[in-house]
Amino acid sequence: MSSHPFRVADALAVLGAEFAEHTVAINEQGDRIGYRQWGERGPVVVLLHGISSSAASWLPCAQVLSQTMRVFAWDAPGYGNSTPLEQAEPRAADYAVRLQAWLSVLQVKPGAIVGHSLGALMASAYVAEAPAAMQAKCLLLLNPAQGYGQPGQEEKSRTVQAQRLATLGQLGIDGMAESRHAHLLRPNASDEERAWVHWNMKRLNDGGYRQAVAMLSGDDIGAYLRKRPASTPARVACGDVDGITPPQGCAALAETFGLPFALVPSAGHASYIDAPDAVAGWIEQAVLSHSRNA
């Protein structure tokens, strides 16, 4: 798909045939994770979507990665068929507990964890706490959301949460998908690419989205990155025309933690949809360069 103009009909056909949904119970309580898997050999790459998305949204990028890696993309708790978290206002560490349980059940150790947007908070929380046997070989933060839970950000945190929930209350999931989907992509994205984002956004669950808003409003990616093991390298990338997590903020995060930073050309916030080949190449290069690490 990545070498031809993107078409939603083609994507849905490939989704059903090659990147189909599975669900697995992850604990004795019967909590479940819905996920998609592609690729038969190579390092394991785990893909974590953002607040307005799903495992399915990774399809164009996963198709490229699956040629050299085993790709696992989850629907976060409260998304798709994944059981919501118990907490009304969870933190990224709560999502990371589910992530570790899911990977343990699948018996896979991640070669790389890629967190996009809100997924970057979850990925950072995972790396901060994962035992050595389950630790990722590298952490990749793509268009990372940094959260509004830092000290001194209390007013901003309340504002973000109130605005997000007011929009949900006024528009509902369908209305949000209609009004917001184009903002995730580069300005000159095709109608079909926008329709793909719209298709994914319409599948959000009200309760799961509210939990994710609480996490975005109340958490801080820096708190997890400060706990990252020195043996687990990390990198940051951002679409060069991202208006949601702008390049300047992503570059500043990378500089704060001494991490390599890359711009994804001609890409907005959903950079892995705008530029799937470039993002897959960034992931592959990172995994290859760190594959010699223990």
N, C-alpha and C positions, 0 to 999 in steps of 0.2 A: 504493500500500500504506500510506503513512504516514497517510492520512486515515481508515483503517479499522482494526479490530482485526487485529493481525499474525497471519498463519497461515503455517506453514512450507510447506505444500503450495503456496500461492500464491507464496511467495518462490522456491521451487525452479522453478516454471514460468516466472516472470519471469527468473530467473537464466539458464536455458537459452536463452530467447528474446532477451533484451535485454542481458545482462551476461555473455555466454558467455566461456569461457576461450580465450585464444590463447597460443601459445608462439613465442618468437623466439630465434635464436642471437645472442649478443652479442659473441663474439670468435672468433679463429681456432682456439681450443682446442675450440670447440663447446659452451661453457657456454651454458645456456639460462635464460630467465626466462619463467615463466608469469604471465599478467596478464589483466585484464578491462578493458573499455573501454566507455564509454557517452557519448552526446552527440555532436552534429554540428557545433556552432559555439560560439563564445565562448572565454574564457580557458581555458587548460589547468590542471587541478587534479590533483595527484598524491597518492594516498592510500596511506599506509604503515601496515600493521596491526601489532599487538603480538605478544607472545611466544606467546600461546595461540590465535592466530586465523589469518585468511587474507584474501585479496582478496575472496572471496565475502561475507564478513561485512559488508562495507560496503554491501551491496545497498540497504537501506532509505534510507540517506543519499545514496547515489549516484543513486538514482532521482530524488530532489529536485534534486540538483545538476545532473543531466544536462539539465534544462530550460533552463539558462542557460550551461552550461559543457561542456567536453570533459573527461571523467573518465577517469583511468588509475589503476588499483589493481593493484599487483604482489603476487605471492607472493614473499616474501623468499627469498634463497638458502637452500636446505635445506627449504623449505616447498612444498607442492603439487608441481608439476613443475619447479620451479626448481632448477638444479644447486647442490649444497652448495658452500660455500667450501672452499678448500684447507686453511685454518688450522684446527687443532683448537680453538683458543681465540681466535677472531677478535675484533676491535674494531669499533666502529661505522664507522670509516674504511674497513674492508675491505668492509662492505656498501655504503658510499657509492660505492666504485669500481664495483661492479656496477650500482648505480643510475644512475650517470652513463653507463655503457656502454649500458644499456637505453634510456635517454632519447635518447641519440645515435643509436642504431639506428632508433628510432621517429621521429627528427627532430622532437622536440617540446621546446620550452623551457618550463619550468614557470612558470605565473603564480603558483601557490601550491604549496608542499609541505606536506602535513598529516601529521604523525607522531603516531600514537596509541600511548601507553604505550612499549614498547621501540622502536617506530617513530620516536618523538620523538628518540631518540639517533641513529638513522640519518639522519633529516632534518637534524638539527643538524650532523652530520658532513659531509653533502653540502654544505650551505650554507658550511661552513667552508673547503672546498677547491674548490668548483666554479669553473671559469673564467667570466669575465664573460659569454661568449656563451651559457652554460648556467645562469647564476645565476637562482635563483627571485626573483620579485618580492616574495614574502613567505614567511615561515616561520611555520607555525601548529603549536603544541605542544598536543596534546589529551590530558589526563590523563597527563602525561609521566612516564615512568620516568626517574630521574636517574642510575641506576647506583651501584655501590658501590666504584668504583675511586679515590675521592678519597684523598689521603694521610691516614693515621690511621684509615681504615676497613678495614684489612686483615683484622681478625678478623671483622667483619660480612660482608665479602666472602666469606671462606672458609665461614662459616656458611650464607649464602644459597645458595651453590653446592652445598654438601653436602646441605642440606635438599631443594633442588629435585631433585637427582639421586637422592637416596634415595627420594623420593616417586615419581619415574619408575620406579625399579627395583622398588619394591614394588607399584605399581598398574598400570604400563604406561600407554600412551596412553589406552586405553578406560577404565581405572579412574580416571585423572586427570580425564578429561572428565566422568565420572559424578559424581565427588566435588566438583569445583571449579566447574562451569559456572555454578551459581546465584550464586556469589560475585561474578561480574563485573557483575551487574545490580543495579538498585535492589531493595529488599526486596519490594516489591509487584509485581514484574514478572509478566507472565502466563506460564502454562505454555508457550504457543507461543513467546514470546520466549526463555524458558530453553531450549526445545528447539532453537531456532536457534543459540544459543551452543554447545550440546552437539553439534549436527551439525558445526559448524566445528571444535571442539576434537578430535573423533574423527578428523579428517583430518590431524592433525599427523604429522610424520615424526620418529622417534626421534633420528636423527642431527642433523637441523636444529634440533630443540629443544635438544639438548645444546650445540650451538654457540651458540645464542641465550642459554642460561643462562650460558655462559662470558663472553659479551659483557656481559650484565647485571651479572654479579658483578665484572668487571674494568675496566669503563669508567666515564667521568664526563662527563655532559652539559655541565657547566660548561667543561670544557677546549675543547669545540667552540664553545660560545656566545661564549667570549672571542675567538674567531677570526672570528666572523661579521662580514662587511663592514658598515660603518656605513650603507651605502646599501640594505641588505636588512632591512626592518622585520620584527619578530617579535611574536607574541602568544601568550598562554597561556590555556587554559580547562580546567575540570575539573568533573566531575559533583559536585553538591552533597552526595551521599551516597556518594561513592567511598571504599570501605574499603581499597583496594589502593594507590593513590597519593592519599592524602587531600588535601582542598582546602588545608589549612594548608601542607603541603609544596609544593604547586604554586604557591600564592600567594607563598611565600617565594622560590621560584625566580624568579618574575616580578619581585619586588621587588629581588632581587639584581642583575638585569640591566636594571632600569628598563623592564619590558615591561608593556603593558596586560594585565589579568587579568579573566576573566569566569567566573562560575559558571553551569553548565548546570542548570536547575531539574529536580528529580525524576529525577536521573540518577546511576547508579553509575559503575563504572569503564568499562564499555563504553557510554559516553555516547552514541555515535552509533547504538547500537541502542535504548537506552532513550528517546532523544529525538532522532530523526533530523531532524525539521524544525528544531528549535532549533540543532543542530550545523550543519546545512546553511546556516541563516541566518547563523550566526557566520562561517562560511567565506566565504559570498557577500559579506557586509558588509566583511570584511577585503580580499578581492580587489578589490572595487569602489573602496574607499578608497585602495588602493595602485596601481590600474591606470594612473594617470598617471605613475608612476615609470618611469624608463628601464629 
